[in-house]
Amino acid sequence: MSRRFAYVLFCSLITVSLLVVPARGQGGKIIAEKIEWTWEVTPDHPRADLPNVLLLGDSITRNYFPTVTKELDGKANVYLFATSSAIGDSRLAPQLREFFTMESTHFRVIHFNNGMHGWGFTESEYKAAFPALIEALHTDDPQAKLIWANTTPVKKDNPEGATNVRIVARNDIAASIVKEEKIPIDDQHEVIHQHPDLYSDDVHPNETASAIQGKQVAAMIEKLL
């Protein structure tokens, strides 16, 4: 871990909480995970002469964030908002609104994904809820350019959660929606598909793979700066 990132991480706002009351998502369906969390990182000294970039996602996004920060050093101020709230979860939009209000910052580019949570929703519910995430981002930062990162494959299927069949189905759903919106796609699924040996567990790519991911993320963002 670089000294610069270590300092940024210590300046992070980290919120980890156990669910006491199950949250209700689209259609009143109860969504509950054992641990719910948000993780926010703000640059310690953002430069006024550089554009701001936001990575929005989950723990996988959080893992490639250091590489993106390094790759865009001197080119952009890189922020992170990661959460366990997923597409379809009624908590996601208010969390985003609170983050944008707290930061009071315009982002030139928002690179977004949130794929490894919310498996209690069906693919039909995921499809119905996906446009609301795009709408929330347009509302919170109307001038930001968006990039959608699709969901990475898992090393081992979890019958009660993420399976590769469901991930591909959701990626197809998301692709059809973002293409309509003319939002470019960062194919992170293909990145990890090419490196099936680079996992730290059944879900998360390891440090080497996360660095590969981060370099692709940074390259796509830089094109829109």
BELKA-V806655 format. One record per backbone hydrogen bond with DSSP energy under -0.5 kcal/mol. CO is the residue of the C=O (numbers start at 1). NH is the residue of the N-H. If there is no record, write none. Layout:
co={CO;CO}
nh={NH;NH}
This chain:
co={2;3;4;5;6;7;9;12;13;15;17;23;25;26;29;31;34;36;37;38;39;40;41;43;47;51;52;52;53;54;54;55;56;57;58;59;60;61;62;64;65;66;67;68;70;72;72;75;76;77;77;79;80;81;82;86;88;89;90;91;92;93;94;95;96;97;98;99;100;108;109;109;110;110;111;112;114;118;122;123;124;125;126;127;129;129;130;130;131;132;133;134;135;136;137;141;145;146;147;147;148;148;157;158;162;163;164;165;166;167;168;169;170;171;172;173;174;175;176;177;178;179;182;184;185;186;186;187;188;189;190;192;195;197;198;202;202;204;204;206;207;208;209;210;211;212;213;214;215;216;217;218;219;220;221;221;222}
nh={6;7;8;9;10;11;12;14;40;38;36;31;28;29;25;23;19;17;84;15;82;13;80;46;50;77;108;109;79;56;111;81;113;83;62;63;64;65;66;68;69;70;71;72;73;75;76;51;78;53;79;55;41;57;39;89;26;92;94;95;96;97;98;99;100;101;102;103;104;145;54;111;112;147;56;149;87;121;126;127;128;129;130;131;132;133;133;134;135;136;137;138;139;140;141;144;110;184;112;149;150;186;159;161;158;167;168;169;170;171;172;173;174;175;176;177;178;179;180;181;183;182;184;148;187;150;188;191;192;193;194;195;198;199;206;155;156;200;201;210;211;212;213;214;215;216;217;218;219;220;221;222;223;224;224;225;225}
